[in-house]
Amino acid sequence: MTICVCTKRPGRDVRQLACGRWLLVAAVLLASAARAEDWLFARGNLESTGIAPSAIASSPQELWRYEVEEGSFEATAVVNAGVIYIGDVDGTFHAIDLATGDAVWTKTFDDTGFLSAAAIDGDRLFVGDYNGVLRCLTLADGEEVWHAELKAEVMAGPLVSSDTVLVTTEAGTFTLHDRDSGEQTGEFVIDAPLRCSPTIVGGRAMLAGCDGKLHAIDIKAAKEVDAVEIDGPTGSTPAARGSMIYFGTEQGTFYAIDTAKSPPEIVWTFADPRRRQGIRTAASVTDALAVFGSQGKAVYAVDLTTGEPNWTFPTRTRVESSPLVSGKHVIAATQRGRLHLIDLESGEAVWDYEAGGNFVASPVVVDEKLIIGNTDGTLYCFGPMQDE
């Protein structure tokens, strides 16, 4: 691994920014403290619960679109102090004002692209690319502080815990890096890809691997302390509720595993006998339900106690975008570019929107606004109208 501490600005701005650019930059500098409303990691928090901090309106309206020419958004956005941060597949990273949809700054990195969410900690942002480079950028203007060369592409968003950046790669590596310098401080390796974000439970990182195992890694020692066999490979990020972990596999099985036991104990499993296809989404986990999407063209809400489905919502196309629970609703997005708002209790449709393209990125709700990127290069923002 190579560490590079940068003193010059990398890349170049790819377009003329709006006339209010420097006012927006100043706002970023002033608003350095994270709020409860913010969405700092791919699944919102260290436990990867996928629960929005605010409720979406039952009839959201399109507020604005942010479009990139000849680009595509596959990464999930993160949000801090009213600014959205997201990379595109052509190698440009964007900071966008949540209220207006105007660019705060953009930064282009040559011959690369971003497929996964960033992570935010303090005044810095950490993001991996498909060339296997982990970058630390400043929130204020995208200045690169350092970068670390990893062994393969990064397909899942990193986490930051106790001044340590945690990141997985297609080479099956789970590496730990010092937040301030980028220096690698630990490594754990499996013999198959790691496509999930780590999830933190009791000082351990939970990794669901393409080797057909759930791994429990002691973060300080970067060593495996427990593992449990599952029925097939998975790239799904586990969601935690207390000591319980929830995720699905390519075999179409959804697991509930108690990580307080050693080895971890499988408490129950769920599989739809009529639509038993792979599960490639992370789950949103409330205190009662786990909600996830499937390649079997459906979204499920499964009871955490019994493992039985409360409802099944057919989507008519595959779901690879991880659903989000926002207030009394579930937001689900499909591969054919359709957004669904589903009643969390009943599983009934509340609202939908036909965008076209393809939703691979997961939805995010901050300040009652829904943000989601599309593979056609459009970032959408929905929310209540200004006079509501």
Wavefront OBJ file of the C-alpha trace (Angstrom):
o trace
v 0.000 0.000 0.000
v 1.242 3.498 -0.845
v 0.385 6.646 1.080
v 0.595 10.046 -0.582
v 0.137 13.249 1.408
v -0.814 15.985 -1.060
v 0.064 19.650 -0.909
v -1.413 20.632 -4.286
v -4.986 20.575 -5.464
v -5.628 17.408 -7.524
v -7.715 17.330 -10.653
v -9.605 20.281 -12.091
v -13.020 21.885 -11.887
v -15.160 20.461 -14.673
v -17.595 23.313 -15.151
v -18.304 26.901 -14.252
v -20.027 26.973 -10.869
v -23.001 29.142 -9.998
v -22.411 32.766 -9.064
v -23.081 32.016 -5.409
v -20.244 29.470 -5.229
v -18.087 31.228 -2.676
v -21.027 32.010 -0.438
v -21.854 28.306 -0.422
v -18.249 27.424 0.390
v -18.354 29.876 3.289
v -21.499 28.187 4.548
v -19.712 24.824 4.539
v -16.831 26.287 6.533
v -19.177 27.788 9.121
v -21.307 24.671 9.514
v -18.619 22.172 10.550
v -20.513 20.364 13.309
v -22.601 17.349 12.328
v -26.303 17.526 13.148
v -28.685 14.762 14.153
v -30.287 15.251 10.734
v -27.081 14.450 8.853
v -26.382 11.254 6.889
v -22.664 10.631 7.283
v -22.264 7.024 6.066
v -23.775 4.837 3.348
v -26.384 3.382 5.735
v -26.559 6.389 8.034
v -24.637 5.263 11.117
v -22.048 2.793 12.414
v -24.771 0.171 12.936
v -25.935 0.509 9.281
v -29.581 0.605 10.350
v -30.778 2.509 7.266
v -33.310 4.621 9.202
v -33.716 8.219 8.023
v -33.435 10.933 10.694
v -36.542 12.706 9.357
v -39.853 11.724 7.792
v -40.603 12.165 4.094
v -43.905 13.760 3.130
v -46.604 11.328 1.977
v -46.881 13.133 -1.386
v -43.385 14.443 -2.162
v -42.813 16.797 -5.088
v -39.732 17.104 -7.246
v -37.814 20.127 -5.938
v -34.790 20.105 -8.240
v -32.515 18.018 -10.443
v -28.742 18.113 -10.644
v -27.454 16.649 -13.902
v -24.002 15.639 -15.121
v -23.167 15.399 -18.809
v -22.276 11.896 -19.965
v -22.013 10.806 -16.343
v -23.795 8.389 -14.032
v -24.583 8.207 -10.330
v -24.278 4.745 -8.771
v -23.055 5.901 -5.362
v -25.347 6.726 -2.459
v -25.132 10.340 -1.310
v -23.990 11.482 2.110
v -25.141 14.774 3.638
v -23.564 17.127 6.161
v -24.816 20.560 7.305
v -27.044 21.110 4.291
v -24.550 19.950 1.656
v -24.788 16.720 -0.377
v -21.557 14.883 -1.257
v -21.513 12.317 -4.068
v -19.116 10.960 -6.684
v -19.978 9.902 -10.233
v -18.665 7.004 -12.306
v -16.579 9.320 -14.499
v -14.359 10.444 -11.631
v -15.914 13.758 -10.558
v -16.831 14.347 -6.955
v -19.652 16.819 -6.298
v -20.678 18.957 -3.316
v -24.244 20.219 -3.858
v -26.394 22.582 -1.850
v -29.358 20.629 -0.466
v -31.723 23.608 -0.520
v -31.102 24.765 -4.090
v -29.387 21.965 -6.022
v -26.518 24.319 -6.931
v -22.940 23.080 -6.980
v -20.794 24.177 -4.043
v -17.687 22.646 -5.625
v -16.693 19.850 -7.971
v -13.382 18.042 -8.252
v -12.363 15.687 -11.045
v -9.860 12.851 -10.647
v -8.419 11.468 -13.881
v -8.978 7.906 -15.133
v -11.182 6.730 -12.288
v -14.734 6.719 -10.977
v -16.784 6.430 -7.799
v -19.235 3.552 -7.287
v -19.759 3.761 -3.533
v -20.734 6.255 -0.873
v -18.291 8.450 0.975
v -17.956 8.758 4.747
v -17.832 12.049 6.652
v -16.028 12.734 9.910
v -15.589 16.285 11.180
v -14.362 18.506 8.358
v -13.144 15.621 6.202
v -14.591 13.197 3.710
v -13.274 9.717 2.852
v -14.114 7.929 -0.399
v -12.778 4.950 -2.364
v -12.763 4.564 -6.148
v -12.784 1.725 -8.674
v -9.014 1.925 -9.081
v -8.541 1.021 -5.432
v -7.609 4.466 -4.137
v -8.922 5.709 -0.793
v -8.953 9.520 -0.637
v -9.310 12.009 2.184
v -10.810 15.326 1.016
v -11.741 18.512 2.862
v -15.451 19.258 3.045
v -14.915 22.948 2.352
v -13.492 22.713 -1.172
v -12.547 19.107 -2.000
v -8.833 19.653 -1.436
v -7.082 16.275 -1.217
v -5.325 15.775 2.126
v -3.977 12.269 1.479
v -4.632 9.151 -0.523
v -3.845 5.499 0.074
v -3.502 2.884 -2.662
v -5.403 -0.303 -1.858
v -5.243 -3.743 -3.500
v -8.491 -3.534 -5.511
v -11.587 -1.456 -6.246
v -13.832 -0.169 -3.482
v -17.468 -1.217 -3.936
v -18.865 -0.150 -0.549
v -18.751 2.980 1.559
v -16.123 3.227 4.311
v -16.803 3.982 7.967
v -14.931 6.178 10.444
v -14.781 4.967 14.037
v -12.473 6.275 16.783
v -10.259 8.192 14.306
v -9.885 5.077 12.164
v -11.131 4.739 8.588
v -12.431 1.226 7.810
v -12.715 0.119 4.179
v -13.317 -3.100 2.213
v -12.187 -4.058 -1.313
v -12.817 -6.508 -4.142
v -9.536 -8.231 -3.207
v -11.162 -9.377 0.039
v -9.198 -6.938 2.166
v -10.547 -5.071 5.163
v -8.055 -2.338 6.009
v -7.801 0.192 8.814
v -6.269 3.624 8.233
v -5.330 6.503 10.480
v -7.853 9.272 9.886
v -5.295 12.086 9.788
v -2.418 10.516 7.859
v -3.959 7.654 5.866
v -1.336 5.261 7.240
v -2.569 1.671 7.273
v -2.808 0.389 10.837
v -4.281 -3.071 10.256
v -5.550 -5.570 7.700
v -7.785 -8.637 7.563
v -8.124 -10.687 4.355
v -10.549 -13.320 3.055
v -10.195 -15.363 -0.159
v -13.205 -13.740 -1.866
v -14.436 -10.176 -2.470
v -15.746 -7.969 0.310
v -18.541 -5.834 -1.171
v -20.216 -4.728 2.044
v -19.560 -1.766 4.283
v -18.395 -2.785 7.754
v -20.996 -2.595 10.521
v -19.881 -1.897 14.093
v -21.245 -3.945 17.001
v -19.570 -3.831 20.410
v -16.153 -2.769 19.118
v -16.177 -5.377 16.364
v -16.630 -4.941 12.618
v -19.169 -7.289 11.069
v -18.353 -8.299 7.484
v -20.648 -10.397 5.286
v -18.398 -11.904 2.643
v -18.509 -13.488 -0.778
v -16.854 -16.497 0.888
v -20.182 -17.472 2.476
v -19.343 -16.360 6.005
v -20.180 -13.597 8.453
v -16.907 -12.434 10.013
v -16.558 -10.627 13.355
v -13.322 -8.602 13.421
v -11.762 -7.034 16.505
v -11.114 -3.499 15.263
v -8.145 -2.688 17.500
v -6.299 -5.907 16.673
v -7.629 -6.249 13.089
v -8.123 -9.958 13.811
v -11.073 -12.269 13.367
v -12.613 -13.292 16.675
v -15.680 -15.139 15.381
v -17.293 -16.364 12.174
v -20.422 -18.205 11.128
v -21.172 -20.116 7.924
v -24.068 -18.898 5.792
v -25.637 -20.555 2.736
v -23.833 -18.605 0.034
v -21.910 -15.496 -0.956
v -23.180 -12.018 -0.171
v -22.222 -8.417 -0.766
v -24.978 -7.029 1.459
v -24.045 -4.697 4.295
v -25.298 -6.166 7.600
v -27.702 -4.054 9.676
v -27.417 -4.178 13.464
v -30.002 -3.821 16.208
v -28.259 -4.379 19.526
v -26.253 -7.591 19.197
v -28.466 -8.854 16.361
v -27.296 -8.706 12.730
v -29.604 -8.875 9.676
v -28.643 -9.422 6.014
v -29.422 -11.517 2.937
v -27.442 -13.722 0.552
v -27.279 -14.570 -3.151
v -29.208 -17.763 -2.320
v -32.213 -15.648 -1.378
v -31.960 -16.322 2.357
v -32.341 -13.519 4.885
v -30.503 -14.099 8.179
v -30.968 -12.969 11.772
v -27.770 -13.725 13.719
v -27.012 -13.079 17.379
v -23.411 -11.863 17.562
v -23.397 -11.891 21.374
v -22.976 -15.669 21.178
v -19.631 -17.285 20.366
v -19.735 -18.492 17.708
v -22.544 -16.235 16.487
v -25.901 -18.031 16.516
v -28.369 -18.082 13.622
v -31.679 -17.210 15.312
v -33.897 -17.510 12.237
v -33.860 -17.357 8.461
v -36.452 -16.262 5.935
v -36.767 -17.168 2.241
v -39.657 -16.547 -0.116
v -40.402 -19.936 -1.742
v -42.040 -18.274 -4.772
v -39.381 -15.615 -5.376
v -36.217 -17.160 -3.993
v -33.629 -15.071 -5.790
v -30.578 -13.196 -4.583
v -30.746 -10.411 -2.016
v -28.292 -7.645 -2.915
v -29.609 -4.826 -0.768
v -28.908 -3.875 2.806
v -31.868 -3.954 5.171
v -33.453 -1.066 7.019
v -34.061 -2.288 10.555
v -36.558 -0.673 12.935
v -37.283 -1.943 16.442
v -39.835 -4.353 14.945
v -39.109 -4.952 11.251
v -36.338 -5.624 8.764
v -37.119 -4.198 5.302
v -35.108 -5.291 2.249
v -35.345 -5.695 -1.518
v -34.742 -8.715 -3.715
v -33.759 -9.811 -7.201
v -37.122 -11.563 -7.054
v -38.830 -8.228 -7.849
v -40.167 -7.524 -4.382
v -39.622 -5.609 -1.154
v -40.190 -7.452 2.142
v -40.909 -6.420 5.712
v -40.004 -9.266 8.075
v -40.832 -9.429 11.786
v -37.639 -9.279 13.858
v -38.956 -11.656 16.501
v -40.471 -14.413 14.383
v -38.761 -14.078 11.002
v -42.188 -14.150 9.343
v -43.089 -11.609 6.661
v -45.481 -8.820 7.660
v -45.946 -7.901 3.997
v -44.489 -8.307 0.523
v -44.578 -5.451 -1.985
v -44.185 -6.500 -5.658
v -42.047 -4.118 -7.736
v -42.212 -5.771 -11.202
v -38.457 -5.390 -11.553
v -35.341 -6.186 -9.551
v -34.334 -4.169 -6.492
v -30.617 -3.495 -5.970
v -31.050 -0.121 -4.274
v -31.248 -0.602 -0.503
v -34.634 0.533 0.883
v -34.865 3.318 3.443
v -37.321 3.684 6.316
v -38.364 7.320 6.737
v -40.992 7.981 9.387
v -44.050 5.854 8.592
v -42.869 5.033 5.082
v -40.447 2.825 3.194
v -38.705 4.280 0.134
v -37.731 1.682 -2.469
v -36.140 2.215 -5.901
v -35.932 -0.266 -8.769
v -33.671 -1.118 -11.667
v -36.172 0.347 -14.104
v -35.980 3.748 -12.501
v -39.158 3.689 -10.444
v -39.458 5.126 -6.933
v -42.035 3.670 -4.532
v -43.286 5.106 -1.258
v -44.758 2.257 0.803
v -46.703 2.401 4.060
v -44.437 0.803 6.674
v -47.280 -0.795 8.634
v -49.503 -2.116 5.842
v -47.144 -2.506 2.882
v -49.581 -0.577 0.673
v -48.421 1.804 -2.061
v -48.618 5.479 -1.099
v -46.842 7.262 -3.995
v -44.612 6.427 -6.923
v -42.480 8.236 -9.487
v -41.268 7.076 -12.884
v -37.773 8.456 -13.509
v -36.469 6.018 -16.109
v -32.831 5.037 -16.135
v -31.767 2.762 -13.304
v -31.610 3.215 -9.539
v -28.592 1.419 -8.081
v -27.837 4.075 -5.458
v -29.905 4.004 -2.294
v -32.287 6.786 -1.246
v -31.409 9.201 1.554
v -33.776 11.514 3.457
v -32.432 14.597 5.259
v -34.483 17.620 6.375
v -37.602 15.933 4.912
v -35.941 15.851 1.482
v -35.384 12.647 -0.489
v -32.101 12.502 -2.436
v -31.241 9.739 -4.899
v -28.940 9.429 -7.903
v -29.753 7.673 -11.178
v -27.497 5.925 -13.685
v -28.638 8.437 -16.334
v -26.567 11.115 -14.548
v -29.417 12.784 -12.658
v -29.472 13.454 -8.929
v -33.059 13.974 -7.774
v -34.373 15.861 -4.761
v -37.994 15.411 -3.642
v -39.754 16.973 -0.685
v -42.659 19.103 0.519
v -43.419 22.193 -1.536
v -42.201 25.482 -0.078
v -45.662 26.618 0.952
v -46.476 23.385 2.801
l 1 2 3 4 5 6 7 8 9 10 11 12 13 14 15 16 17 18 19 20 21 22 23 24 25 26 27 28 29 30 31 32 33 34 35 36 37 38 39 40 41 42 43 44 45 46 47 48 49 50 51 52 53 54 55 56 57 58 59 60 61 62 63 64 65 66 67 68 69 70 71 72 73 74 75 76 77 78 79 80 81 82 83 84 85 86 87 88 89 90 91 92 93 94 95 96 97 98 99 100 101 102 103 104 105 106 107 108 109 110 111 112 113 114 115 116 117 118 119 120 121 122 123 124 125 126 127 128 129 130 131 132 133 134 135 136 137 138 139 140 141 142 143 144 145 146 147 148 149 150 151 152 153 154 155 156 157 158 159 160 161 162 163 164 165 166 167 168 169 170 171 172 173 174 175 176 177 178 179 180 181 182 183 184 185 186 187 188 189 190 191 192 193 194 195 196 197 198 199 200 201 202 203 204 205 206 207 208 209 210 211 212 213 214 215 216 217 218 219 220 221 222 223 224 225 226 227 228 229 230 231 232 233 234 235 236 237 238 239 240 241 242 243 244 245 246 247 248 249 250 251 252 253 254 255 256 257 258 259 260 261 262 263 264 265 266 267 268 269 270 271 272 273 274 275 276 277 278 279 280 281 282 283 284 285 286 287 288 289 290 291 292 293 294 295 296 297 298 299 300 301 302 303 304 305 306 307 308 309 310 311 312 313 314 315 316 317 318 319 320 321 322 323 324 325 326 327 328 329 330 331 332 333 334 335 336 337 338 339 340 341 342 343 344 345 346 347 348 349 350 351 352 353 354 355 356 357 358 359 360 361 362 363 364 365 366 367 368 369 370 371 372 373 374 375 376 377 378 379 380 381 382 383 384 385 386 387 388
